[in-house]
Amino acid sequence: MCLSIPSQVVEIHEDEQAVTVDTMGVKRKVSSHLMVDPLVLGDYVLIHIGFVMNKIDPEDALASLELYQEIVEKLEQEEQAS
């Protein structure tokens, strides 16, 4: 099973057909070769094995990120308790 966390485009590298994305504070460069529609700064995308697979609605992305943050916080609390 693959879990894809919404990532926000923060930099575009047109000469490389790549973008830099921010995934919950972690930035990395990924390929945009598979995208038909152009990406713009601020777009939310889903990534699989280093490739942008599709854009997603900003509201859906933010709702997912909130849920992921809750999961991270819960796991951290459980880790501290043990």
Secondary structure, DSSP 8 states (H G I E B T S, - for coil): ------EEEEEEEGGGTEEEEEETTEEEEEE-TT-SS---TT-EEEEETTEEEEEE-HHHHHHHHHHHHHHHHHHHHHHHH-
